[in-house]
Amino acid sequence: MFAQALTIFLGAFLLFQVQPLMGKFILPWFGGGPGVWTTCLLFFQFVLLGGYGYAHWSARQLKPRTQAVAHLLLLVAALALLPITPGESWKPRGGGDPTWQILALLTVCLGLPYLVLSATGPLLQHWFSRRHPGASPYRLYALSNTGSLLALVSYPFIVELHLTRKAQASLWGWGFAAYAVLCGFCAVKSWRTSSAQNALATDAGLSAHSTSSTLNSQPTTLNRSLWLLLPACAALLLLAVTNKICQDVGVIPFLWVLPLALYLLSFILCFDHPRWYGRRAFSFALIAALAMMTWVLFRGIDASIRLQIGVLTAGLFVCCMVCHGELYRLKPDPRHLTGFYLMIAAGGALGGLFVAVAAPLIFRDYYELHWGMLLCGLLLAAACCRETHARNTNRWRAPACLLTLLVFGGLDRALAWIGGQHSVMAARRLAAVRLAVWLLLALIVAFWIARRRFGAFRYWRLVSCVWLTLGLAALAAALWIQANTSARNVIAQSRNFYGTLKVLEYRKDEPEWHYLLLEHGRITHGLQFTDAVRARKPTSYYTERSGIALAFATLPTGARKIGVAGLGIGTLAAFARAGDTLRVYEINPAVQLIAGTRFTYLRDCPAKVEIVPGDARLSLEREPPQQFDLLALDAFNSDAVPVHLLTREAFETYSRHLKTNGVIAVHTSNHYLDLDPVVANLARQAGYQVVTVDQDEDDSTAEDEDEPAWWAYASTWMLLTRNEEFANAPALRAAASPPLTNTAHIPLWTDDFASLFQIVRH
C-alpha cells in the first residue's frame, strides 16, 4: 500500500511540475501570449486522456501479468527519451497560428513520459482494488491530486525562483527515473501476486462486495453523460478564466498555477470525503459566484486587477467544487473505476478542445467564459431537479424560501438598473414599483402563515426548480447584455491564436472628428481620424508631446533606420520621413491585415516600410545587425506584458542591432503593472542612460479651443541610450520625469526569472 501511494504521489507531482516548466521553455518562442499556455493545457489534457485510455484498456483486456510487462516496457521506453528539453530547431520562423507546431513539439519532447505518468493513478488504483476488494480506491485519487497541487504551488514560489530552466529539466528527469523504479517495483509486485487462483478469488470478492453495495447497478446513460459534462465544464472554466486574467496582466507561471491549483484543490476535497461538498451550501455559493463574475465582466478595465483575479479565481473554485462534487456523488462501483476516470479525462479534453480550438473559430471574442458559467448553472439545476428525495419536504423548504428571497432581491436590483440605464419611468414611480414588489412578497408570506399553509405545502422542490430555471434565464440575459454592450460601434472583428481584435467607429456624423479605433482585447492600440488632413496626425499614446515623438524629433538629421516591435495600426509611421527605413516586427497576421486595410498610416508613410512577420525577439536573433537609429518596443497583448521582450538576454539582442549612439524606446504604459523599475534595471545592467517621459492627458491641447484633446492618451515612454548628446537634449530634459528611486528591490529580469508580484499597481 505504501509503495503504491508513494508512486501515485510522485507521479502526480512530476505530472504537474512539468507543465509550467515546458510552458516556460516555449512561451518566448511563440509570442508570449495566453494562447501558448492554452495550447499547452490542451496537449496535457489529451495526453492525460490517452493515459487513462491506456489504463482502462489494459485493465479490461490484459491479464495482470501482461499488464505489468506492458507497463514495464513503457517505463523503459520513456526513460530512453529523456531529457525533455526542446531543441533550438523547434523555434518558429514567421507568424501565423502555431497551435499545431506547439502540439507537435510537446508530443515529441514529452509525449511518452507524460502518457506513462498520466496512466499511473487509474492503473495503480486498479491494481490496488484487485488486491484489496473491500477497500475504496478513491482516496488514492485525492492523494494523486494532492501531489499535483503541491507541484503547482511549489513551482512559482520555490522552483522558479531558485533554479534555471535547464536545472529544472535535469532534476525532473532524475525524479522521473526514481518514479520509474517505484512504478516498476509495484508492477513486479502485482505480477508476482496475480496468480490465476488469486485473480478468481479477487473477482469473487469483487462480486460479493458489489452485490452488497448500493453502487452495484450498471451506470445509466444519464450518469455517463454527466461523467463527461461535469469535468468538461470545469476544464472549460479553468481555461477560460486563465485566458481572461493572463490577457490583461501577463503570461507567467503564477497566473497559470493559481487557477489550476484551485481546480485541483476542488478535486482533492470532493474525492477525499463527502463532507467537503454539500449541495445546498454550494448551490447558494454558486449563485453568489456567478453573480460576482458577471459583475466583474460588466466592470471591465474599471475593476482593479486584484479584484478581477480575486473574483474570477474564487468563482472558478466554487464552480469546480460544484462540478466535481456532483461528479463524486455519481461515482460508480470500483469495477467501473477505470472507465469512470476515462470519462473524466475525456471531459477535461473536451473542455480544453472547446477553448483552445473551437472557440477561436466560432467566437469573435472571449465568450467561452460566458458559456462556461451558464453551463455550470445548468448542470447544477439539472442535478437538483433530478433529486430522488422528492417526498422529503424539509429537505427543500429552506432552499426554496431562500431562493424566493434571492429572486425578489434580484428583481429589485434589475428594476434599479433599468431605471439607471433607461428613463422608462419617473424615479418616484420606479421606487413605488420596487416597494410594491416587496409588499407583494410580504403579503404572500403573511397569507400563508395566517392560513397555516406554510407547513402543509408539499411542492418546495418544484418551487426551487422553478426559481433555479428563472435564475438561469436571468444569467443568460445578463451575459448576453454584457457581450452586446462590449460590441457597440464594432465594424470589424477577428480572433485568432494571439487574441481578439476589434475595429470600432465613432462620431460618424461629424466628418471632421470621425475616427476609427483598434482594440486588442479591451485595450486601445491606436486611433486614426478619417479626415484627410487629420489622418496624418499621430494620436493616442504617440502624440507630439509623447516620449516617442520627442525621441524622433531629437534623432540626428538625415536618413534614419527605425525598428518597431509591434505594429498596432502603424501610428509610428507618421513620424517617418522620406529617405527613412521603417522595419516593423509583427507576430499577428490579423494586425498587419487591419493596419493595411482599415487604417492609412502605413499607406501614407513616405519612408520605406518593411513588415517582418513573426516574434520580434526571435526575428532579431536570426538577423544580422540592423544598425537601427531607434528601436521602439511597443508589443503588447491586450494590456499583458510579453515578458520575454523585457529580459537581460532580450536587451543584449537589441543592443547588437543598435548603432553606437542608437536609442531604445520602451512603451511602459500599463493599467496594472509598473514596468518602469524593470526597464531601469535592464538599462543599468546594459550601461544605458534613461530618460523617462510621462505624458498626462491634460498635457495636450487641441487645435480647436472648443474641442479638448481627447485623442491624446496618458503614456509613459522610457528612452535608453549611451549617447550623452541625445540624453541631454533640451526638449527631452524639459519633459523628463525625475529618476526612479525604487528599483533596488526589483530583481533583474532574465529568461530564467521574471516576477510580476512586486510591480503590480495597488
C-alpha positions in Angstrom: 0.0 0.0 0.0 2.8 2.5 0.9 4.7 1.8 -2.3 1.6 2.4 -4.4 0.7 5.5 -2.5 4.2 6.9 -2.9 4.3 6.1 -6.6 0.9 7.7 -7.2 2.0 10.8 -5.3 5.4 11.2 -7.0 3.8 10.5 -10.5 1.2 13.2 -9.9 3.9 15.6 -8.6 6.0 15.1 -11.8 2.9 15.3 -14.0 2.1 18.8 -12.9 5.6 20.1 -12.2 6.5 19.6 -15.9 3.5 21.6 -17.1 4.8 25.1 -16.1 8.3 24.1 -16.9 7.5 23.2 -20.5 5.3 26.3 -20.8 8.2 28.5 -19.6 10.6 26.9 -22.2 8.4 27.5 -25.2 6.5 30.7 -24.2 9.1 33.1 -25.6 9.2 31.2 -28.9 5.5 31.7 -29.7 4.8 35.3 -28.9 4.3 35.1 -25.1 0.5 35.3 -25.3 -2.2 33.4 -23.4 -2.8 31.1 -26.4 0.6 29.4 -25.8 -0.5 28.2 -22.3 -4.0 27.3 -23.5 -2.5 25.1 -26.2 -0.1 23.5 -23.6 -3.1 22.7 -21.4 -4.9 21.2 -24.4 -1.9 18.9 -25.0 -1.7 17.9 -21.3 -5.5 17.1 -21.2 -5.4 15.0 -24.3 -2.3 13.0 -23.3 -4.0 12.6 -19.9 -7.0 11.1 -21.8 -4.6 8.8 -23.6 -3.0 7.7 -20.3 -6.4 7.0 -18.8 -7.5 5.2 -22.0 -4.4 3.0 -21.8 -5.1 2.2 -18.2 -8.8 1.4 -19.0 -7.8 -0.8 -21.9 -5.1 -2.7 -20.1 -7.4 -3.3 -17.1 -10.2 -4.6 -19.4 -8.2 -6.5 -22.0 -4.9 -7.7 -20.4 -4.2 -10.2 -17.7 -2.5 -8.9 -14.6 0.9 -10.3 -15.6 0.6 -8.9 -19.1 -0.4 -5.5 -17.7 2.8 -5.5 -15.6 5.1 -6.4 -18.5 3.5 -3.9 -20.9 3.9 -1.1 -18.3 7.5 -2.0 -17.6 8.3 -1.8 -21.3 6.6 1.7 -21.5 8.6 2.9 -18.5 11.9 1.8 -20.2 10.9 3.5 -23.4 10.0 6.7 -21.6 13.3 6.7 -19.8 15.2 6.4 -23.1 13.5 9.6 -24.4 15.0 11.8 -21.6 15.9 14.6 -21.4 12.7 16.5 -22.3 14.4 19.9 -23.1 13.2 21.1 -26.5 15.9 21.9 -29.0 16.5 25.2 -30.8 15.3 23.7 -34.1 11.7 24.0 -32.8 11.8 27.7 -32.8 9.2 29.0 -35.3 10.0 31.1 -38.3 7.5 33.7 -39.3 4.0 34.4 -38.0 0.7 32.5 -38.3 -1.1 30.2 -36.0 1.5 28.0 -34.1 -1.1 25.7 -32.4 -0.1 22.5 -34.3 3.6 23.3 -34.0 3.3 23.6 -30.3 1.4 20.3 -30.1 4.0 18.6 -32.2 6.8 19.9 -30.1 5.2 18.8 -26.9 4.4 15.4 -28.4 8.0 14.7 -29.5 9.7 16.1 -26.4 7.3 15.0 -23.6 4.6 12.7 -25.1 5.5 9.2 -23.9 6.8 10.2 -20.4 3.7 12.3 -19.8 1.5 9.4 -21.1 3.1 7.0 -18.6 2.7 9.4 -15.8 -0.9 10.0 -16.7 -1.7 6.3 -16.5 -0.2 6.0 -13.0 -3.3 7.0 -11.0 -6.0 4.8 -12.5 -3.7 1.8 -13.2 -2.3 1.6 -9.7 -5.7 2.1 -8.2 -6.9 -0.8 -10.3 -4.1 -3.0 -9.0 -5.0 -1.8 -5.5 -8.7 -2.8 -6.0 -7.7 -6.3 -7.2 -5.6 -6.9 -4.1 -8.0 -5.2 -1.6 -11.5 -5.7 -3.0 -13.2 -4.4 0.1 -11.4 -1.1 0.2 -12.3 2.1 -1.6 -9.6 3.4 -4.0 -11.0 6.9 -4.3 -8.9 8.4 -1.6 -5.8 7.4 -3.6 -7.3 9.7 -6.3 -7.4 12.5 -3.7 -3.7 11.7 -2.9 -2.8 11.9 -6.5 -4.4 15.4 -6.7 -2.6 16.4 -3.6 0.7 15.6 -5.3 -0.4 17.6 -8.3 -1.3 20.6 -6.1 2.0 20.5 -4.3 3.8 20.6 -7.6 1.9 23.6 -8.8 2.2 25.6 -5.6 5.9 24.9 -5.3 6.8 25.9 -8.8 6.3 29.7 -8.8 7.4 30.2 -5.1 10.4 27.8 -4.9 11.4 26.1 -8.1 11.2 29.0 -10.5 12.9 31.4 -8.1 16.0 29.2 -7.3 16.6 27.0 -10.4 17.3 27.7 -14.1 15.1 26.1 -16.7 17.8 23.6 -17.6 18.4 22.7 -13.9 14.7 22.2 -13.5 14.5 19.9 -16.5 17.5 17.9 -15.3 16.0 17.4 -11.8 12.7 16.5 -13.3 14.5 13.8 -15.3 16.1 12.3 -12.2 12.7 12.4 -10.5 11.2 10.5 -13.4 13.9 7.9 -13.1 13.0 7.5 -9.4 9.3 7.2 -10.3 10.1 4.6 -12.9 11.9 2.4 -10.3 9.0 2.7 -7.8 6.4 2.0 -10.5 8.4 -0.9 -11.8 8.5 -2.3 -8.2 4.7 -2.0 -8.0 4.3 -3.7 -11.4 6.6 -6.6 -10.4 4.8 -7.0 -7.1 1.4 -7.1 -8.9 2.9 -9.7 -11.3 4.0 -12.0 -8.5 0.8 -11.8 -6.6 -1.6 -12.2 -9.5 -1.9 -16.0 -10.0 -4.9 -17.5 -11.6 -6.3 -18.5 -8.3 -5.8 -15.1 -6.8 -7.5 -13.5 -9.8 -10.5 -15.7 -9.4 -10.7 -15.0 -5.7 -10.4 -11.3 -6.3 -13.2 -11.4 -8.9 -15.3 -13.4 -6.4 -14.6 -10.8 -3.7 -15.4 -8.0 -6.1 -18.7 -9.7 -7.0 -19.6 -10.2 -3.3 -18.7 -6.6 -2.5 -20.6 -5.3 -5.4 -23.7 -7.3 -4.6 -23.9 -5.7 -1.2 -23.1 -2.3 -2.5 -25.6 0.3 -3.4 -23.5 1.0 -6.4 -23.8 -2.4 -7.9 -26.0 -1.5 -10.9 -24.6 -0.6 -14.2 -24.1 3.2 -14.7 -27.0 4.7 -16.6 -26.6 6.7 -19.8 -27.5 9.9 -17.9 -24.8 9.2 -15.4 -22.2 8.5 -18.0 -23.2 11.8 -19.8 -22.7 13.7 -16.5 -19.3 12.0 -16.0 -18.4 13.7 -19.3 -20.2 17.0 -19.0 -19.3 17.9 -15.4 -15.5 17.7 -15.8 -15.8 19.3 -19.3 -17.5 22.3 -17.7 -14.8 22.6 -15.0 -12.0 22.3 -17.6 -13.7 24.9 -19.8 -13.9 27.4 -17.0 -10.3 26.7 -15.9 -9.0 27.6 -19.4 -11.4 30.5 -19.8 -10.6 32.1 -16.5 -6.8 31.6 -17.1 -7.2 33.2 -20.6 -9.1 36.1 -19.0 -6.6 37.0 -16.3 -3.5 36.3 -18.5 -4.5 38.6 -21.4 -4.7 41.6 -19.1 -1.6 41.0 -16.9 1.0 38.6 -18.4 1.5 35.0 -19.2 3.5 33.9 -16.2 3.7 30.7 -14.1 1.8 32.2 -11.2 -1.2 33.1 -13.3 -1.2 29.7 -14.8 -0.8 28.0 -11.5 -3.3 29.8 -9.4 -6.5 28.7 -11.4 -5.1 25.2 -12.0 -4.2 24.8 -8.3 -7.8 25.8 -7.3 -9.1 23.4 -9.9 -7.1 20.5 -8.4 -8.0 21.6 -4.8 -11.6 21.1 -5.7 -10.8 17.5 -6.9 -8.9 16.8 -3.7 -11.7 18.0 -1.4 -14.5 16.4 -3.3 -12.8 13.0 -3.7 -11.4 12.8 -0.2 -14.7 12.7 1.7 -18.4 13.7 1.1 -18.3 16.1 4.0 -16.4 18.7 1.9 -19.2 19.2 -0.6 -22.8 20.0 0.4 -25.1 20.6 -2.4 -27.3 23.0 -0.5 -24.4 25.3 0.7 -22.6 25.2 -2.7 -25.8 25.9 -4.6 -26.0 29.3 -2.9 -22.3 29.8 -3.2 -22.6 29.2 -6.9 -25.3 31.8 -7.2 -23.2 34.3 -5.5 -20.1 33.4 -7.5 -21.9 33.7 -10.9 -23.4 37.0 -9.9 -20.0 38.4 -8.9 -18.3 37.1 -12.0 -21.0 38.7 -14.2 -20.5 42.0 -12.3 -16.7 41.9 -12.9 -17.4 41.3 -16.6 -19.6 44.4 -16.7 -16.9 46.5 -14.9 -14.2 45.6 -17.4 -11.0 47.5 -17.1 -12.6 49.7 -14.4 -12.1 46.8 -12.0 -8.6 46.6 -10.4 -6.5 43.6 -11.4 -6.5 42.3 -7.8 -10.3 42.4 -7.8 -10.6 40.7 -11.1 -8.2 37.9 -10.2 -9.8 37.5 -6.8 -13.4 37.3 -8.0 -12.7 35.2 -11.1 -10.5 32.6 -9.3 -12.8 32.4 -6.3 -15.7 31.9 -8.8 -13.7 29.3 -10.6 -13.1 27.4 -7.3 -16.8 27.4 -6.5 -17.8 26.3 -10.0 -15.2 23.4 -9.9 -16.4 22.4 -6.4 -19.9 22.1 -7.8 -18.8 20.2 -10.9 -16.5 17.8 -9.0 -18.8 17.5 -6.0 -21.7 16.3 -8.3 -19.2 14.1 -10.1 -18.2 12.4 -6.9 -21.9 11.8 -6.0 -22.1 9.8 -9.2 -19.0 7.7 -8.7 -19.5 4.1 -9.7 -18.6 0.7 -8.2 -14.8 0.2 -8.2 -15.3 -2.4 -11.1 -16.1 0.6 -13.3 -13.2 2.7 -11.9 -11.0 3.0 -15.0 -14.0 3.7 -17.2 -15.1 6.5 -14.8 -11.6 8.1 -14.9 -11.5 7.7 -18.6 -14.8 9.7 -18.9 -13.4 12.4 -16.5 -10.3 12.7 -18.7 -12.4 12.8 -21.8 -14.5 15.6 -20.3 -11.3 17.6 -19.5 -10.0 17.1 -23.0 -13.4 18.1 -24.4 -13.4 21.4 -22.4 -9.8 22.1 -23.4 -10.6 21.4 -27.1 -13.5 23.8 -27.0 -11.5 26.7 -25.6 -8.2 26.2 -27.5 -9.5 25.1 -30.9 -13.3 25.6 -31.3 -13.8 28.9 -29.5 -11.4 30.9 -31.7 -13.2 29.5 -34.8 -16.8 30.1 -33.6 -16.5 33.2 -31.4 -15.1 36.6 -32.2 -14.4 37.4 -28.6 -13.7 35.6 -25.4 -17.2 34.3 -24.9 -16.3 30.8 -23.7 -16.3 32.2 -20.1 -19.9 33.2 -20.6 -20.9 29.8 -21.9 -19.0 28.0 -19.1 -20.7 30.0 -16.4 -24.1 29.3 -18.0 -23.3 25.5 -18.4 -22.2 25.2 -14.7 -25.5 26.7 -13.5 -27.4 24.5 -15.9 -25.7 21.3 -14.7 -26.4 22.2 -11.0 -30.0 22.9 -11.8 -30.3 19.6 -13.6 -28.7 17.8 -10.6 -31.2 19.4 -8.2 -34.2 18.8 -10.4 -33.4 15.1 -10.7 -33.1 14.7 -6.9 -34.8 11.5 -5.9 -35.8 12.6 -2.4 -38.8 14.5 -3.6 -41.1 13.5 -0.7 -38.8 14.9 1.9 -40.3 18.4 2.1 -38.0 19.5 4.9 -35.0 19.0 2.5 -36.3 21.6 0.1 -38.2 24.1 2.3 -35.2 26.2 3.4 -33.6 26.4 -0.1 -37.0 27.3 -1.7 -37.5 30.1 0.8 -34.0 31.5 0.4 -34.2 31.2 -3.4 -37.5 33.1 -3.2 -35.9 35.9 -1.3 -33.0 36.0 -3.8 -35.3 36.1 -6.7 -37.2 39.1 -5.3 -33.9 40.8 -4.4 -32.6 40.2 -7.9 -35.8 41.6 -9.4 -35.4 44.7 -7.2 -31.8 45.2 -8.4 -32.9 44.7 -12.0 -35.5 47.4 -11.7 -33.0 49.7 -10.2 -30.5 49.0 -13.0 -33.2 49.6 -15.7 -34.1 52.8 -14.1 -30.5 54.0 -14.1 -29.8 52.9 -17.7 -33.1 53.9 -19.3 -35.6 56.6 -18.4 -38.6 54.4 -18.8 -40.5 56.0 -15.9 -40.0 58.7 -13.3 -37.9 58.0 -10.3 -40.8 58.1 -7.9 -42.9 55.7 -9.9 -39.9 53.3 -10.1 -39.5 53.5 -6.4 -43.2 52.7 -6.0 -42.9 49.7 -8.2 -39.9 48.4 -6.2 -41.8 48.9 -3.0 -44.8 47.1 -4.4 -42.7 44.0 -5.3 -41.6 43.7 -1.7 -45.1 44.3 -0.3 -46.4 41.5 -2.6 -43.9 39.1 -1.1 -44.7 40.2 2.4 -48.5 39.7 1.7 -47.9 36.2 0.3 -45.9 35.1 3.3 -48.4 36.6 5.8 -51.3 34.9 3.9 -49.6 31.5 4.1 -48.8 31.9 7.8 -52.3 33.0 8.7 -53.9 30.2 6.7 -51.4 27.6 8.1 -50.3 26.6 4.6 -46.6 27.1 5.1 -46.1 23.8 7.0 -48.5 21.8 4.8 -47.1 22.9 1.4 -45.7 19.9 -0.4 -44.1 21.4 -3.6 -41.0 23.0 -2.2 -38.8 21.0 -4.7 -40.9 22.3 -7.6 -40.6 25.9 -6.4 -36.8 25.5 -6.1 -36.5 24.1 -9.6 -38.7 26.9 -11.0 -36.5 29.6 -9.3 -33.3 28.0 -10.5 -34.6 27.9 -14.0 -35.6 31.5 -13.9 -32.2 32.4 -12.4 -30.5 30.7 -15.3 -32.6 32.7 -17.7 -31.7 35.9 -15.9 -28.0 34.9 -16.0 -28.2 34.2 -19.7 -29.9 37.6 -20.3 -27.2 39.4 -18.2 -24.3 37.7 -20.1 -26.0 38.5 -23.4 -26.4 42.1 -22.5 -22.7 42.3 -21.4 -21.5 40.7 -24.6 -23.6 43.0 -26.8 -22.6 46.1 -24.8 -18.9 45.4 -25.4 -19.7 45.0 -29.2 -21.2 48.5 -29.6 -19.7 50.5 -32.5 -17.7 47.5 -33.8 -17.4 47.5 -37.6 -14.8 44.7 -37.9 -13.8 42.0 -35.5 -11.5 38.9 -35.6 -10.0 36.4 -33.2 -7.0 34.0 -33.6 -4.3 32.4 -31.5 -3.0 35.8 -30.5 -6.2 37.3 -29.2 -9.2 39.4 -30.3 -9.1 42.5 -32.5 -11.9 45.0 -32.9 -12.2 48.0 -35.2 -14.6 50.5 -33.7 -16.1 53.5 -35.4 -17.1 56.7 -33.6 -18.6 60.2 -34.5 -19.6 59.1 -37.9 -22.0 62.0 -38.3 -19.1 64.5 -37.6 -16.8 64.2 -40.7 -14.2 66.5 -39.1 -13.9 64.3 -36.0 -14.9 60.9 -37.4 -12.3 58.3 -36.4 -11.6 54.5 -36.2 -10.1 52.8 -33.2 -8.3 49.4 -32.8 -8.8 47.4 -29.6 -6.7 44.3 -28.8 -8.7 42.6 -26.0 -10.0 45.6 -24.1 -7.0 47.9 -24.7 -6.8 50.6 -27.3 -3.9 50.0 -29.7 -4.3 53.2 -31.7 -6.9 55.5 -33.3 -6.9 57.5 -36.5 -9.2 60.2 -37.9 -10.7 59.6 -41.3 -10.4 63.3 -42.4 -7.6 63.5 -45.0 -5.6 66.2 -43.0 -6.1 64.8 -39.5 -5.4 61.2 -40.7 -1.7 62.0 -40.7 -1.8 63.2 -37.1 -0.3 60.8 -34.5 -2.8 60.1 -31.7 -3.4 58.2 -28.5 0.0 57.2 -26.9 2.0 58.8 -29.8 1.0 62.5 -29.8 3.5 65.3 -30.3 4.4 65.6 -26.6 4.8 61.9 -26.0 8.2 60.4 -25.3 8.4 58.6 -28.7 7.6 61.8 -30.6 10.3 63.6 -28.7 12.7 60.8 -29.4 12.0 61.0 -33.2 12.5 64.8 -33.1 15.8 64.5 -31.2 17.4 62.0 -33.6 20.1 63.3 -36.0 19.0 64.6 -39.3 19.4 62.6 -42.5 18.2 59.1 -43.4 17.3 57.1 -40.4 16.6 53.4 -39.8 13.8 52.7 -37.4 12.9 49.4 -35.9 9.5 48.8 -34.3 8.4 45.7 -32.3 4.6 45.7 -32.5 2.7 47.2 -35.4 -0.7 48.3 -33.9 -2.4 50.5 -36.5 1.0 51.8 -37.7 0.9 55.1 -35.9 4.7 55.4 -35.6 4.8 55.6 -39.4 3.5 59.1 -39.0 7.0 60.2 -37.7 9.0 58.7 -40.6 10.3 60.9 -43.3 11.3 60.4 -47.0 14.6 58.5 -47.0 13.9 56.7 -43.7 13.5 52.9 -43.4 10.8 51.7 -41.1 11.2 48.0 -40.2 8.3 46.6 -38.2 8.1 43.2 -36.5 4.6 41.9 -36.0 3.7 38.4 -35.0 -0.1 38.6 -35.5 -1.1 38.4 -39.2 -4.5 39.8 -38.4 -2.9 43.0 -37.1 -1.0 43.5 -40.3 -4.2 43.0 -42.3 -6.2 45.5 -40.3 -3.4 48.1 -40.3 -3.1 47.8 -44.1 -6.8 47.9 -44.9 -8.7 49.8 -42.2 -6.1 52.4 -41.4 -3.8 54.5 -43.6 -0.7 55.3 -41.6 1.4 52.7 -43.5 -0.1 53.6 -46.8 0.6 57.3 -46.4 4.1 56.8 -45.0 6.8 58.4 -47.2 9.5 56.2 -45.9 10.4 52.6 -47.0 8.3 50.3 -44.9 9.3 46.7 -44.2 7.0 44.3 -42.4 8.7 41.3 -40.8 6.2 38.6 -39.7 7.0 36.7 -36.5 8.1 37.4 -33.0 10.3 40.4 -32.8 12.9 38.9 -30.5 13.3 35.7 -32.5 13.5 37.6 -35.7 16.2 39.9 -34.4 18.1 36.9 -33.0 18.3 35.4 -36.5 19.1 38.7 -38.4 22.5 40.3 -39.0 22.9 43.7 -37.1 20.4 46.2 -38.5 22.1 49.4 -37.3 18.9 51.0 -36.0 18.9 54.6 -35.0 15.8 53.9 -32.9 14.3 50.7 -31.8 10.8 51.1 -30.3 9.3 48.3 -28.2 5.6 48.5 -28.3 4.4 44.9 -28.4 1.6 44.2 -26.0 -1.1 41.5 -26.0 -4.2 43.4 -24.7 -2.5 45.0 -21.6 -0.5 42.0 -20.9 3.3 42.1 -21.0 5.3 39.7 -23.2 7.9 39.1 -20.5 10.4 37.6 -22.9 10.9 41.1 -24.6 12.0 42.7 -21.2 14.8 40.4 -20.1 18.5 40.8 -20.0 19.0 38.4 -22.9 16.5 40.3 -25.0 18.3 43.6 -24.4 21.6 42.0 -25.3 19.9 41.2 -28.7 18.6 44.7 -29.1 22.0 46.2 -28.3 23.5 44.2 -31.1 21.1 45.8 -33.6 21.6 49.4 -32.5 24.1 52.0 -33.8 26.7 53.2 -31.3 24.5 56.2 -30.5 21.2 54.5 -31.1 18.1 54.7 -28.8 15.8 52.0 -27.4 12.3 53.4 -26.7 10.2 51.2 -24.4 6.5 51.9 -24.1 5.7 51.1 -20.4 2.1 52.4 -20.2 0.1 49.7 -18.3 -3.1 49.7 -16.3 -2.0 47.1 -13.8 1.8 46.9 -13.8 4.6 49.4 -13.0 7.2 48.4 -15.6 9.5 51.4 -15.1 11.7 49.8 -12.5 12.1 46.7 -14.6 13.3 48.7 -17.6 15.5 50.9 -15.4 17.3 47.8 -14.0 17.9 46.5 -17.6 19.2 49.9 -18.6 21.6 50.0 -15.7 22.9 46.5 -16.3 23.5 47.3 -20.0 25.1 50.7 -19.4 22.3 52.9 -20.8 21.2 56.3 -19.6 17.5 56.5 -19.1 15.1 59.4 -19.9 11.5 58.8 -18.8 8.8 60.9 -20.4 5.3 60.8 -18.8 2.5 62.4 -20.7 -0.7 63.1 -19.0 -4.0 63.5 -20.9 -4.1 67.1 -19.7 -0.7 67.9 -21.3 -2.2 68.2 -24.9 -4.2 71.0 -26.3 -6.5 70.9 -29.3 -6.3 73.0 -32.4 -9.9 73.9 -31.7 -10.4 75.5 -28.3 -13.9 74.2 -28.1 -12.7 70.6 -28.6 -10.5 69.1 -25.8 -7.6 66.8 -26.9 -9.5 63.6 -26.1 -7.4 61.7 -28.7 -4.2 62.2 -26.5 -3.8 59.4 -24.1 -1.6 59.3 -21.0 1.6 57.5 -21.8 5.0 56.6 -20.4 8.0 56.1 -22.7 11.4 55.2 -21.4 14.3 56.2 -23.7 17.5 54.3 -23.3 20.8 55.4 -24.9 24.5 55.7 -24.5 24.5 58.9 -26.5 25.2 61.8 -24.0 24.1 64.4 -26.5 20.7 62.7 -27.1 20.1 62.2 -23.4 20.8 65.8 -22.6 18.8 67.3 -25.4 16.9 70.3 -24.0 13.5 69.1 -25.3 13.9 65.7 -23.6 15.2 67.2 -20.3 12.3 69.6 -20.1 9.8 66.8 -20.4 11.7 64.1 -18.4 10.4 62.8 -15.1 12.6 62.5 -12.0 14.9 59.5 -11.9 13.4 56.4 -10.3 14.4 55.6 -6.7 12.5 52.4 -6.2 14.4 49.9 -8.4 16.7 48.3 -5.8 14.0 45.9 -4.6 13.1 44.7 -8.1 15.3 41.9 -9.3 16.8 42.0 -12.8 14.6 40.1 -15.2 16.2 37.3 -17.1 14.8 34.4 -19.3 15.1 32.2 -16.2 13.5 34.7 -13.8 10.8 37.4 -14.1 8.4 38.2 -11.3 5.3 40.4 -11.5 4.4 40.3 -7.8 6.5 43.4 -6.9 5.3 45.6 -9.7 1.5 45.2 -9.5 -0.1 48.6 -9.1 -2.2 49.0 -6.0 
